[in-house]
Structures are given as C-alpha cells and as structure tokens.
C-alpha cells in the first residue's frame, strides 16, 4: 500500500496535535502507525490487526524506532466493540486500504464511530475500483462508501486523491 501512498503527505490533511489519541484499523505494515507515533509523541496510537504476524513485525519496528506510545491489539474489527476501547475515547481513526478486504464494511465503520469523540475524525483511504494494480474484487467507490457510512451520521469534511490508485474521504463525527 505505502509504495503508492506518501504517508507524510496524507497526514498533512489532518490537524494533528501532539497529545491526540489515534488508531489505525488494519495496520498491516503499520506505516501510518509509526508516522502517527512520531507526530503524536505526547499522545497514544493504537494499532489494530487481525493477523498476529503483522503485529509481531510492528513490535520489532517500534523497538528500532524507540516508539513507546503505541499499543498493539489483535482483533477482528468486524465484531461488535472488538477494539476494546471505551466509547468516545479517540481523536482520530485511520482505515487505510482495509475496507476492500472485509465482508462487513459497516461494522468496522460503526466501531470507528463508537470509539471516536464528538468532533473526532475518520480518514478512510481505499483503492479506486479500476486501479491498475488494485484488488480484483471488493473495491468500493467513494460514492459507495458515502452510502455505507451515511446511516452513522458522519459529516464529510474532505475528499481527495492520495495516489493514482487510492482515494481518501475524511469524515467528522
């Protein structure tokens, strides 16, 4: 994913403050988690993934970067309250290139809403449907994503392209 995306450029779209609490859903290679840990050096970053190997690799990266403000959580975010975090506890949730892979997209977005504070932001990055190197199935268009998230009551703050292959939608709770 991050071969296509410039993480630092994407994060410039957000109004990040050093003491924020953020999460990356489906952290995978955890490039966003590591970048956030550096910026939010007085805050906390949660890295969620369903694959233990991804979190194990992240543990090594964090040790090398001396990042101590990251908590890793192994879970299936399609299950209710799977993050284990309290309601209204985060300033930011990032969901980068994850929704195309999951069956219950609404459940993951619902969990993001539950843990976000009022005024918190949700940044969803995903593949354009016809991206040349993108997934063969499962990709959803920005318009489809807006329809899926509409019942949750988020407001769309910004829509932008982050690479030829990816779009981003920034929502506010």
FISE-695580 format. One record per residue (C-alpha): residue number from 1; residue in three letters; y, z, x. Coordinates in pm, 1 decimal. Each point is the difference from the previous one (the first is absolute). Layout:
<nodes>
<node><pos>NUM</pos><code>ALA</code><north>Y</north><up>Z</up><east>X</east></node>
...
</nodes>
This chain:
<nodes>
<node><pos>1</pos><code>UNK</code><north>0.0</north><up>0.0</up><east>0.0</east></node>
<node><pos>2</pos><code>UNK</code><north>259.7</north><up>103.5</up><east>252.7</east></node>
<node><pos>3</pos><code>UNK</code><north>-56.5</north><up>-315.2</up><east>204.3</east></node>
<node><pos>4</pos><code>UNK</code><north>204.9</north><up>-160.5</up><east>-277.5</east></node>
<node><pos>5</pos><code>UNK</code><north>231.4</north><up>289.7</up><east>-82.3</east></node>
<node><pos>6</pos><code>UNK</code><north>268.7</north><up>152.7</up><east>214.3</east></node>
<node><pos>7</pos><code>UNK</code><north>-34.0</north><up>365.7</up><east>-97.0</east></node>
<node><pos>8</pos><code>UNK</code><north>337.7</north><up>108.9</up><east>137.0</east></node>
<node><pos>9</pos><code>UNK</code><north>177.6</north><up>-278.6</up><east>-190.5</east></node>
<node><pos>10</pos><code>UNK</code><north>-175.8</north><up>95.2</up><east>-323.6</east></node>
<node><pos>11</pos><code>UNK</code><north>94.2</north><up>366.9</up><east>42.1</east></node>
<node><pos>12</pos><code>UNK</code><north>367.1</north><up>-95.6</up><east>37.7</east></node>
<node><pos>13</pos><code>UNK</code><north>1.8</north><up>-75.7</up><east>-373.6</east></node>
<node><pos>14</pos><code>UNK</code><north>-53.0</north><up>371.6</up><east>-63.2</east></node>
<node><pos>15</pos><code>UNK</code><north>254.4</north><up>278.6</up><east>26.1</east></node>
<node><pos>16</pos><code>UNK</code><north>-215.8</north><up>224.3</up><east>219.2</east></node>
<node><pos>17</pos><code>UNK</code><north>107.5</north><up>349.5</up><east>98.1</east></node>
<node><pos>18</pos><code>UNK</code><north>-166.4</north><up>206.8</up><east>273.9</east></node>
<node><pos>19</pos><code>UNK</code><north>-118.5</north><up>274.8</up><east>-234.8</east></node>
<node><pos>20</pos><code>UNK</code><north>-163.2</north><up>-220.2</up><east>-266.9</east></node>
<node><pos>21</pos><code>UNK</code><north>-361.2</north><up>27.2</up><east>-111.2</east></node>
<node><pos>22</pos><code>UNK</code><north>-178.2</north><up>-334.7</up><east>-28.2</east></node>
<node><pos>23</pos><code>UNK</code><north>-346.3</north><up>-147.9</up><east>-44.9</east></node>
<node><pos>24</pos><code>UNK</code><north>-176.8</north><up>-320.9</up><east>88.0</east></node>
<node><pos>25</pos><code>UNK</code><north>-271.6</north><up>-88.2</up><east>-251.7</east></node>
<node><pos>26</pos><code>UNK</code><north>-286.4</north><up>-188.0</up><east>164.2</east></node>
<node><pos>27</pos><code>UNK</code><north>132.8</north><up>58.3</up><east>349.2</east></node>
<node><pos>28</pos><code>UNK</code><north>-250.5</north><up>-228.5</up><east>175.5</east></node>
<node><pos>29</pos><code>UNK</code><north>142.6</north><up>-67.7</up><east>346.9</east></node>
<node><pos>30</pos><code>UNK</code><north>271.9</north><up>255.1</up><east>-88.1</east></node>
<node><pos>31</pos><code>UNK</code><north>290.1</north><up>-191.1</up><east>152.4</east></node>
<node><pos>32</pos><code>UNK</code><north>226.2</north><up>121.9</up><east>-280.3</east></node>
<node><pos>33</pos><code>UNK</code><north>-127.2</north><up>358.3</up><east>34.1</east></node>
<node><pos>34</pos><code>UNK</code><north>75.1</north><up>4.8</up><east>371.7</east></node>
<node><pos>35</pos><code>UNK</code><north>346.3</north><up>-155.0</up><east>-45.4</east></node>
<node><pos>36</pos><code>UNK</code><north>81.3</north><up>245.7</up><east>-279.2</east></node>
<node><pos>37</pos><code>UNK</code><north>-122.7</north><up>296.1</up><east>207.5</east></node>
<node><pos>38</pos><code>UNK</code><north>248.3</north><up>-96.6</up><east>270.5</east></node>
<node><pos>39</pos><code>UNK</code><north>294.0</north><up>-41.2</up><east>-240.5</east></node>
<node><pos>40</pos><code>UNK</code><north>-81.8</north><up>299.5</up><east>-224.0</east></node>
<node><pos>41</pos><code>UNK</code><north>-33.2</north><up>233.9</up><east>297.2</east></node>
<node><pos>42</pos><code>UNK</code><north>112.9</north><up>303.6</up><east>-202.9</east></node>
<node><pos>43</pos><code>UNK</code><north>-205.3</north><up>-100.3</up><east>-303.0</east></node>
<node><pos>44</pos><code>UNK</code><north>-363.6</north><up>-75.0</up><east>-73.5</east></node>
<node><pos>45</pos><code>UNK</code><north>-205.7</north><up>-316.9</up><east>-40.9</east></node>
<node><pos>46</pos><code>UNK</code><north>-329.1</north><up>-18.7</up><east>-187.7</east></node>
<node><pos>47</pos><code>UNK</code><north>-247.0</north><up>-273.7</up><east>92.0</east></node>
<node><pos>48</pos><code>UNK</code><north>-256.2</north><up>-73.3</up><east>-270.7</east></node>
<node><pos>49</pos><code>UNK</code><north>-301.6</north><up>-223.6</up><east>37.8</east></node>
<node><pos>50</pos><code>UNK</code><north>-342.8</north><up>-40.2</up><east>-155.2</east></node>
<node><pos>51</pos><code>UNK</code><north>-156.9</north><up>-89.4</up><east>337.0</east></node>
<node><pos>52</pos><code>UNK</code><north>-71.9</north><up>283.6</up><east>240.1</east></node>
<node><pos>53</pos><code>UNK</code><north>4.3</north><up>-241.0</up><east>298.1</east></node>
<node><pos>54</pos><code>UNK</code><north>365.0</north><up>-88.8</up><east>-67.4</east></node>
<node><pos>55</pos><code>UNK</code><north>101.0</north><up>366.2</up><east>1.0</east></node>
<node><pos>56</pos><code>UNK</code><north>-203.5</north><up>67.1</up><east>312.3</east></node>
<node><pos>57</pos><code>UNK</code><north>179.2</north><up>-282.1</up><east>181.5</east></node>
<node><pos>58</pos><code>UNK</code><north>333.4</north><up>133.5</up><east>-125.3</east></node>
<node><pos>59</pos><code>UNK</code><north>-80.0</north><up>345.2</up><east>138.5</east></node>
<node><pos>60</pos><code>UNK</code><north>-29.4</north><up>-153.4</up><east>348.1</east></node>
<node><pos>61</pos><code>UNK</code><north>323.9</north><up>-197.7</up><east>-39.4</east></node>
<node><pos>62</pos><code>UNK</code><north>186.8</north><up>310.5</up><east>-114.5</east></node>
<node><pos>63</pos><code>UNK</code><north>-123.2</north><up>197.2</up><east>298.9</east></node>
<node><pos>64</pos><code>UNK</code><north>121.1</north><up>-274.4</up><east>236.0</east></node>
<node><pos>65</pos><code>UNK</code><north>339.9</north><up>-14.3</up><east>-173.7</east></node>
<node><pos>66</pos><code>UNK</code><north>28.2</north><up>381.5</up><east>-13.5</east></node>
<node><pos>67</pos><code>UNK</code><north>65.1</north><up>-22.6</up><east>-373.9</east></node>
<node><pos>68</pos><code>UNK</code><north>-69.1</north><up>335.8</up><east>-158.7</east></node>
<node><pos>69</pos><code>UNK</code><north>161.2</north><up>-53.9</up><east>-340.9</east></node>
<node><pos>70</pos><code>UNK</code><north>-279.1</north><up>-210.5</up><east>-154.4</east></node>
<node><pos>71</pos><code>UNK</code><north>-272.5</north><up>124.9</up><east>-233.2</east></node>
<node><pos>72</pos><code>UNK</code><north>-299.8</north><up>-227.0</up><east>-52.0</east></node>
<node><pos>73</pos><code>UNK</code><north>-188.5</north><up>5.0</up><east>-329.2</east></node>
<node><pos>74</pos><code>UNK</code><north>-329.5</north><up>-173.1</up><east>-74.4</east></node>
<node><pos>75</pos><code>UNK</code><north>-2.6</north><up>-88.0</up><east>-370.6</east></node>
<node><pos>76</pos><code>UNK</code><north>-34.9</north><up>-266.3</up><east>-266.9</east></node>
<node><pos>77</pos><code>UNK</code><north>347.8</north><up>-40.3</up><east>-146.7</east></node>
<node><pos>78</pos><code>UNK</code><north>-143.5</north><up>-172.1</up><east>-307.4</east></node>
<node><pos>79</pos><code>UNK</code><north>-119.5</north><up>342.3</up><east>-117.6</east></node>
<node><pos>80</pos><code>UNK</code><north>237.4</north><up>232.1</up><east>-191.6</east></node>
<node><pos>81</pos><code>UNK</code><north>206.5</north><up>232.2</up><east>223.7</east></node>
<node><pos>82</pos><code>UNK</code><north>-207.1</north><up>-114.8</up><east>299.8</east></node>
<node><pos>83</pos><code>UNK</code><north>276.8</north><up>60.2</up><east>253.9</east></node>
<node><pos>84</pos><code>UNK</code><north>-22.7</north><up>372.6</up><east>-61.0</east></node>
<node><pos>85</pos><code>UNK</code><north>378.2</north><up>27.1</up><east>28.9</east></node>
<node><pos>86</pos><code>UNK</code><north>208.0</north><up>188.3</up><east>-255.3</east></node>
<node><pos>87</pos><code>UNK</code><north>201.8</north><up>-182.5</up><east>-264.6</east></node>
<node><pos>88</pos><code>UNK</code><north>353.2</north><up>-103.4</up><east>99.1</east></node>
<node><pos>89</pos><code>UNK</code><north>-46.0</north><up>76.8</up><east>370.9</east></node>
<node><pos>90</pos><code>UNK</code><north>81.2</north><up>-321.2</up><east>191.8</east></node>
<node><pos>91</pos><code>UNK</code><north>312.7</north><up>-202.5</up><east>69.4</east></node>
<node><pos>92</pos><code>UNK</code><north>-181.3</north><up>-324.0</up><east>77.6</east></node>
<node><pos>93</pos><code>UNK</code><north>-335.3</north><up>-170.6</up><east>-54.7</east></node>
<node><pos>94</pos><code>UNK</code><north>-90.7</north><up>-324.1</up><east>177.3</east></node>
<node><pos>95</pos><code>UNK</code><north>-285.6</north><up>-217.4</up><east>-120.1</east></node>
<node><pos>96</pos><code>UNK</code><north>-29.2</north><up>-283.6</up><east>255.0</east></node>
<node><pos>97</pos><code>UNK</code><north>-256.1</north><up>-278.3</up><east>-57.3</east></node>
<node><pos>98</pos><code>UNK</code><north>-229.5</north><up>221.2</up><east>-204.5</east></node>
<node><pos>99</pos><code>UNK</code><north>24.0</north><up>-98.5</up><east>-365.8</east></node>
<node><pos>100</pos><code>UNK</code><north>-177.0</north><up>-332.7</up><east>47.8</east></node>
<node><pos>101</pos><code>UNK</code><north>-308.0</north><up>195.5</up><east>114.2</east></node>
<node><pos>102</pos><code>UNK</code><north>-29.7</north><up>248.2</up><east>-285.3</east></node>
<node><pos>103</pos><code>UNK</code><north>-143.9</north><up>-30.4</up><east>-346.0</east></node>
<node><pos>104</pos><code>UNK</code><north>224.3</north><up>251.5</up><east>-176.7</east></node>
<node><pos>105</pos><code>UNK</code><north>347.5</north><up>-85.2</up><east>123.9</east></node>
<node><pos>106</pos><code>UNK</code><north>163.0</north><up>203.8</up><east>-277.6</east></node>
<node><pos>107</pos><code>UNK</code><north>-179.7</north><up>320.9</up><east>107.4</east></node>
<node><pos>108</pos><code>UNK</code><north>142.8</north><up>-21.4</up><east>352.1</east></node>
<node><pos>109</pos><code>UNK</code><north>350.0</north><up>-64.9</up><east>-131.3</east></node>
<node><pos>110</pos><code>UNK</code><north>-43.0</north><up>289.4</up><east>-243.7</east></node>
<node><pos>111</pos><code>UNK</code><north>-91.5</north><up>234.5</up><east>287.0</east></node>
<node><pos>112</pos><code>UNK</code><north>310.3</north><up>-116.8</up><east>190.2</east></node>
<node><pos>113</pos><code>UNK</code><north>214.8</north><up>82.7</up><east>-303.1</east></node>
<node><pos>114</pos><code>UNK</code><north>-160.6</north><up>342.5</up><east>-40.2</east></node>
<node><pos>115</pos><code>UNK</code><north>73.8</north><up>111.8</up><east>355.6</east></node>
<node><pos>116</pos><code>UNK</code><north>347.7</north><up>-155.1</up><east>29.8</east></node>
<node><pos>117</pos><code>UNK</code><north>306.5</north><up>212.3</up><east>-67.0</east></node>
<node><pos>118</pos><code>UNK</code><north>252.2</north><up>-122.5</up><east>-253.7</east></node>
<node><pos>119</pos><code>UNK</code><north>206.7</north><up>-257.9</up><east>188.4</east></node>
<node><pos>120</pos><code>UNK</code><north>-284.9</north><up>-51.8</up><east>248.3</east></node>
<node><pos>121</pos><code>UNK</code><north>-79.0</north><up>-352.3</up><east>112.6</east></node>
<node><pos>122</pos><code>UNK</code><north>-316.3</north><up>-205.7</up><east>-16.4</east></node>
<node><pos>123</pos><code>UNK</code><north>-26.8</north><up>-299.7</up><east>231.6</east></node>
<node><pos>124</pos><code>UNK</code><north>-282.2</north><up>-239.8</up><east>-81.3</east></node>
<node><pos>125</pos><code>UNK</code><north>-71.6</north><up>-278.9</up><east>246.5</east></node>
<node><pos>126</pos><code>UNK</code><north>-267.2</north><up>-253.1</up><east>-77.7</east></node>
<node><pos>127</pos><code>UNK</code><north>-117.9</north><up>-353.7</up><east>57.5</east></node>
<node><pos>128</pos><code>UNK</code><north>149.3</north><up>-298.9</up><east>-173.6</east></node>
<node><pos>129</pos><code>UNK</code><north>-272.3</north><up>-155.0</up><east>-214.4</east></node>
<node><pos>130</pos><code>UNK</code><north>-15.6</north><up>-321.8</up><east>199.4</east></node>
<node><pos>131</pos><code>UNK</code><north>66.0</north><up>130.6</up><east>350.3</east></node>
<node><pos>132</pos><code>UNK</code><north>-191.5</north><up>-222.7</up><east>245.1</east></node>
<node><pos>133</pos><code>UNK</code><north>-164.8</north><up>293.2</up><east>179.9</east></node>
<node><pos>134</pos><code>UNK</code><north>-9.2</north><up>229.3</up><east>-302.0</east></node>
<node><pos>135</pos><code>UNK</code><north>-288.4</north><up>126.9</up><east>-208.8</east></node>
<node><pos>136</pos><code>UNK</code><north>-200.6</north><up>-255.4</up><east>-194.6</east></node>
<node><pos>137</pos><code>UNK</code><north>7.2</north><up>219.9</up><east>-310.9</east></node>
<node><pos>138</pos><code>UNK</code><north>169.2</north><up>312.5</up><east>-130.2</east></node>
<node><pos>139</pos><code>UNK</code><north>356.8</north><up>-83.1</up><east>102.6</east></node>
<node><pos>140</pos><code>UNK</code><north>258.5</north><up>64.8</up><east>-268.6</east></node>
<node><pos>141</pos><code>UNK</code><north>340.5</north><up>-158.2</up><east>-33.5</east></node>
<node><pos>142</pos><code>UNK</code><north>319.2</north><up>205.6</up><east>-3.7</east></node>
<node><pos>143</pos><code>UNK</code><north>28.6</north><up>-71.3</up><east>-374.6</east></node>
<node><pos>144</pos><code>UNK</code><north>-355.9</north><up>121.9</up><east>-63.4</east></node>
<node><pos>145</pos><code>UNK</code><north>74.1</north><up>316.8</up><east>197.1</east></node>
<node><pos>146</pos><code>UNK</code><north>315.5</north><up>60.1</up><east>-205.3</east></node>
<node><pos>147</pos><code>UNK</code><north>-208.6</north><up>-27.9</up><east>-321.0</east></node>
<node><pos>148</pos><code>UNK</code><north>-264.6</north><up>241.8</up><east>130.9</east></node>
<node><pos>149</pos><code>UNK</code><north>257.7</north><up>259.6</up><east>105.9</east></node>
<node><pos>150</pos><code>UNK</code><north>230.0</north><up>-35.4</up><east>-304.0</east></node>
<node><pos>151</pos><code>UNK</code><north>-172.4</north><up>269.8</up><east>-213.0</east></node>
<node><pos>152</pos><code>UNK</code><north>60.0</north><up>255.3</up><east>277.9</east></node>
<node><pos>153</pos><code>UNK</code><north>377.1</north><up>-18.5</up><east>-45.3</east></node>
<node><pos>154</pos><code>UNK</code><north>102.5</north><up>-89.4</up><east>355.4</east></node>
<node><pos>155</pos><code>UNK</code><north>326.9</north><up>-189.1</up><east>52.7</east></node>
<node><pos>156</pos><code>UNK</code><north>-5.8</north><up>-302.2</up><east>229.8</east></node>
<node><pos>157</pos><code>UNK</code><north>257.8</north><up>60.4</up><east>273.5</east></node>
<node><pos>158</pos><code>UNK</code><north>-64.3</north><up>-298.5</up><east>224.7</east></node>
<node><pos>159</pos><code>UNK</code><north>-231.4</north><up>-298.0</up><east>41.4</east></node>
<node><pos>160</pos><code>UNK</code><north>-27.7</north><up>-175.1</up><east>334.5</east></node>
<node><pos>161</pos><code>UNK</code><north>-225.9</north><up>-208.8</up><east>222.1</east></node>
<node><pos>162</pos><code>UNK</code><north>-129.0</north><up>175.3</up><east>311.0</east></node>
<node><pos>163</pos><code>UNK</code><north>-194.6</north><up>-293.2</up><east>145.2</east></node>
<node><pos>164</pos><code>UNK</code><north>-106.7</north><up>-347.7</up><east>-107.3</east></node>
<node><pos>165</pos><code>UNK</code><north>-316.9</north><up>164.7</up><east>-127.1</east></node>
<node><pos>166</pos><code>UNK</code><north>133.4</north><up>323.7</up><east>-155.0</east></node>
<node><pos>167</pos><code>UNK</code><north>248.5</north><up>116.7</up><east>-259.6</east></node>
<node><pos>168</pos><code>UNK</code><north>139.4</north><up>349.1</up><east>-56.5</east></node>
<node><pos>169</pos><code>UNK</code><north>116.1</north><up>177.8</up><east>-311.4</east></node>
<node><pos>170</pos><code>UNK</code><north>196.0</north><up>322.3</up><east>34.1</east></node>
<node><pos>171</pos><code>UNK</code><north>-6.4</north><up>223.1</up><east>-307.8</east></node>
<node><pos>172</pos><code>UNK</code><north>172.4</north><up>328.4</up><east>-83.5</east></node>
<node><pos>173</pos><code>UNK</code><north>-157.3</north><up>271.4</up><east>-213.5</east></node>
</nodes>
